[in-house]
Amino acid sequence: MAKFLFVVPPFFGHVSPTLSVGATLLERGHEVQWVSLLKIKEDQVPAGGKFVVPSSYWNNHKKQIDDILKKQDNGPLLSGAETWKLALEETYIPFCKIMHDGVNAVIDDFKPDLIISDCITFVGGICAYKKGIPYVTTTPVPPDLGANAINSPKIWEWQQQLMFNLQKDLDVHTNELIFHSKQLNIVFTSQYFAAIKDSESHMQFVGPVKGRPNKVGFDWQKLENSNRPRVFVSLGTLLENIRKEFFEKLIEAFKDEPLTIVAATDPAIIESWPSNFIVQGFVPQTKVMEKMDIVICHGGFNTVNDAILNELPLLITPIAYDHFHTADLVEKSGCGRKIRYKRMRLDELKKTVWDLIEQPTYKRGVAYVNKTFREAGGNDKAASLLEEMTHNAIAV
């Protein structure tokens, strides 16, 4: 049996699929640990796994970490270039430097056979490279290949320079960028949905993965008492600054409609919710989805995946970051519609929701994408690819 170490950022959307894959590896008898900047809830960690936060290595950076996390809510206010700067220069690179020594210590203690590093958690690849340990990249969202040397030469040059400087700062001296694995990059969607025709051989599209622990309760009786179409709404775990405004718009649009709205948000943000809204801060999302008719979300990919796995048409209201790319893919694949949050009008919002509920074309589109998800292999494919990497490393 082998030892696997997942290196993940403090963003649950990136952590979540690794919990599912880790659970499968644990079921197959392997040892699995995670290392991250912040803790998650204990009941979210798969049985037998260990989630490590060596915080003593970054106690002196607590204010910097808090400031970086608060900045994430600025995304909706920024231009495209400013968003790139926030993500790469002001978030991913500082987190990499802060985590470096702590991740090294966890590696030395656990002695993993394979390191699996999230695509924005550069420290995993850098530490693995320096220690000569095989490593893999995981990508929880469809890769956006638009920013490259041909299409966006200035952005590309800026990115490359930042990453080479980061590697030099962490004592990696080579003429190639090594923070992402060139041997295996596991992407948690299908190649069809990602709309990438000619992918590099190390890119393996395994589709969504299932089985992350979620023991949150829910008012199932209230939901079952509703015989109207049901709409699930989520804004993920970030974007706190616009949450109240977002749900106020939804209330105005749907308070008098014959719909049941399940809103995954803190009930305290609104003083009085309409009677056709069921509101809860955290929900057992994968189970709730089984009872829904459509989904409204900002484009967070775990929610998008859960919707498609349940063949639910989507309305994406992209707000920042990779949401816009995901929204484009949802429309192009026939899974749903997009309305930019800043341009969202109540009449358009209402009409689009009813179109998604009543028009069979969206149901057919999402059913086809669901088929490509299931054919991609999911948990078993991801776990087998990781096992194969450890076998090859041992053989060498």
N, C-alpha and C positions, 0 to 999 in steps of 0.2 A: 504494500500500500504506500501511497505517496503523500507528501505534505504540500498543501496549496495555500499561498498567501495572497489575498485580494487587497490591493492598495486603492482606497476610494476617497473621494472628496467629501466635504460636509454638505452635500446636496443629495437629498434622499432619492430624487429621480435617477441619479447615477448609481446609488447604492443598491436600490431595489432589485434590479435583475441579477446582481451578483449574489444576493441572498438566495434567490431561486436556484441558481446554478450551484452555489455552495451546498444547499440542502441536498441536491442530487448527488454531489460528490460524497457527502457524509453518508447518505444511504448506501453508497457503493463501498463504504468501509475506509475512506480516506480521512486524513486529518485536515481540518480547514480552519484558518484564521483570517480575520480582517484587521486592517489597521487604517485608522482615519484620524482626522483632526478633532472631531467631536463625537460624543457617544450617540447611539440610537437607543430606543427602548429595549429593555432586556428581552421582552417577549417577541421582538422582531427578529432576533438572532435565531437561526435554525438550531434545533436540539443537537447538542454535541459540538457545535462550533464555538468559537471564541472571538469576540469583537474587542480589539485592543486599542486604547487611546493613551499613548505614552505622554501624557500632558506635561510631565515634569520637564520635558525637553522644549516646550514652548510656553511655559507659564509667563515668561518675560515678554511674550508677544500677544498677551490676551487682548489688550486694547486694540492692537493692529488687526487681530482676527475679527473682533467685534465690528470694527469700522468697515472692514472689507465686506462682511456679511450684510451690514446695513446698506452698503452701496448698491447691492443687487436690486433693491427696490427702485433705483434710479433708471433702470433699463427703459421703461416706457417714455422717459423724458429725453432720451438720447437719440442722436442721428446714427446711421449705420456705422460710420467710422468711429464715433464715440463709443458705441457698443463694443466694437472690436477692442478698443483700448481698455475699456472697463474689464472685459473678459480676460484678455491675455496679459496685458501689462500690469493691471491693478488687482487681479484676482489669482489666476492660475500660477503665474510666475512667483509672486510673493508666497503663496501657499506652498509651492514646491520648496522654496528656500527654508521656510519655517519648519516644514515636516522632515527635512532631510536627515538630521541626526537621529530623531526619534524613530523613523522608519528603518534606518540602518541598525539601530539597537534591537528592534523587533526581529529583523532578519537574522541577526547574529544569535538571538535567543531561540527562535523557532526553527531555524535552519531549513527553509522550504526547498522542495525540489523544483518548484515552479512559482514564479511571481506573476500575478495577473493584475495589471495596472489599468485603471480607468483612463480613457483617452484624454481627459483634462487634468489628470493627476500625474504630472510628468515625473514626479519623484520616484515612482515605482520603477519605471524603465531605467532611469539614471542610476539608482542604487543597484538594480539587478545587473546592469552593464558593468559597473565598476567592480562588482563582486564575482562576475563570471557566472551568474545564475541565469538559466533560461527564463525568458519572460514573454508574456502575451499581452496584447492590448484588448480591452473591451470597449465597444462603442454602443451606447444605449440609444442613440438617435440615428436616423438616416444621415449618412455623411453628405455634407454640402460641398461639392467639388468645384463650386463656382469661383472661389478665390485661388487662382493659380497664376503662374508666371505669364501666361498668355492673356487671360481675361482681366486680371487685376495686378499688373506688374508692380505698382508702387506698394500696394498692400502686401503682396507676396514678398517683396524685398524687405519690408519692415518686419514681417513675421519671422523670416529667416534670420535676420540679424538679431532679433530679440532672443530667439531660441539658441543660436550659437553662443551668444553672450552668456545665457543661463548655463549652458553646459560648461563653458570655461570657468564661470564663477564657482561651479561645483566640481572642478578639477577633472573634467572630461575633455580631453584634447584629441579631437578627431575631425576629419573633413566631412563627416556626415552627421546628420541629426539622428540620434539614437533613442530618443525618449519614447517613440512608438516602435513596437516590434515589427521587424521586417519578415518574421517567420509566421506569425498568426495574429490576425485582428478579427475578433468575434463581434459581429454586428447583429444587434437584436431586432432585426426586421427581415423581410424577404427582399431579394434582389429586385423583384418585380416592383414592389412598393417603393423602394429607394430610387427606382428609375435609373439604375446604373447598368448599362448594357455590357460594357467591357471592363470588368473589375480586375484588379491585380490578384494574382494567385493566392496571396496570403490573406485576402479579405474573404472571410467565411460568413455568409448570411444564414443565421440559424433560426430566424424568426423570434417571436416573443417567447419568453420562458415563464413558467408558472410555478406556484408553490411557495411564494414568500409568506412567512407567518403573518397572520392578521387576526388577532383575537378580540377586536373591538366589537362591542355590542351594537344593536340597532333596533329601532322600533318597527319590527316586521309587521306587527298587527295593524298599525296605522297604514302601512303601505298596502297590505292585503285588502284593507277596507276600501281602497280606491279602485274603481273600475274604469277610470279615465286613462288616456295615454300618459305615460310616465317619462319624465325628462330628468336625466342626471346632469348636474352642473358642478364643475370643479375648476378651481384656479391654482391647483397645486399647493406647494408649501411656501412659495416666495410671493412677491408682489403684494405685500401687505398694504402699501400706500394707496392702491387703487381699489382694494377689495370692497369697501363700503359703496363707493360710487358704482362699481360694476354690478353689484347685487341690487342696488336701488333701481338701476335700469331694468333689470330682469323683473323686479317686482312690478314696476310700472307697466311693463309689457304683458305680463302673464297673470296678474292677480285676479282678473275677471275671466280668464280663459278656462275652458273645461279640460284642464291639465293638472297632473300632480308633479310638482317640482321637488326633486331631492337635491338639496344644496349642501355640498361638503364645505362648510365654512363655520367659523365661530359664530354662534347665534347672537352674541353680544354686540356685533357690529351694527345690527339693526334693532331699533327699539321694539318694533312690533311687526311680526311677519304675517303675511296673509295665511288664511286657513289651508290653502292648497299647497303650501310649502312645508316640507319636512326638512329640518335644518339640524345638522350635527357637525361638530368640528372635525372629527375623524370618523370615517365609515369603513366597514369591510368592503372595499370597493369592488373586488372581483365577484363577490356574492351579490352585491346590490345590482351590479350590471346585468345579472341574469334576469332581473325583474323589469328592466327598462325597455323603452321603445327607441329613444335616441339619446345622444350625449352632446352637451355643450361644454367646451373647454377651451383653454388658451393655446393649446398645442403641446402640452406636456406629454412626452411620448409614452409613459407608462399608462396614462389614461387613454390615449389613442389606441395603444395595443389592446387594452382590456375591452374597449368598445368594439374593435374589429374582430377580436376573438369571439365576441358574443353577437356578431353580425348586426351591430347597431350603427346606423348612419350618424354622421358627425357634423356639428356646426363648430368650426374653429374660429375663435376671435383672437387672432395673433396680436401680441402685445409687445414682445421684445425677444432678443436673442434668436434661438433657432426656431421659434414659433412660426415665423413667416415661411420658412422652407417646408416645415411639416404641413402647414396649411395648403401650400401649393401642391404637395404630393397627395393630400386628401382629395382635393378637387380633381386633379389630373387622373387619379385612379378611379374616380366615380364613387368614392366612399361618402361624399358629403359636400358641404359648401363652406366658404370662408367669408367673414365680414370683419374687416379691420376694426379693432376696438375703438380707435379714435374717430371712425366714420360711422359708428353703429347708430342707426336710426330705429326708433321703436317700431314703425310700421314695417320696415324691412326685416327686422329681427323676428317679428311675429309671423310674417308671411313665410320666411325661410324655415322656421321651425315646423309650421304646418305642412310645407312642401316635403320636408324630410320625413315626416310621419306618414303622409298620404301617397307620395309618389313612389311607385315600385322600382324605378330605375336606381335609386340610391341603395335600396336593399339588395338589388342584384350586384351592384358594384362592390359593396362591402362583402358580399358572400364570396365573390371571386378572390378578393384580396385575402380573405380568411383562408381560402383554399391554399393560396401560396404560402401563407404563414404556417399552416399545418404541414405542408410538404417540406418546409425548410428544416424541420427536425427538432426544434425546441430544446428542452432540457437535455435530452439524451444525446443529441448531436453536439451540444456545447460541451457537456461533460466528457464525451468520448474524444473530442478534439484535444481537450486539456490532458486527458490521460495519455493520448498518443504523443503529445509533446514531452511528457515526462519519460515515456518509454524510449523515445529517440535520444533524449539527453543521456539516459543511463547507458544506452547502447554505445554512444560515442565515448 
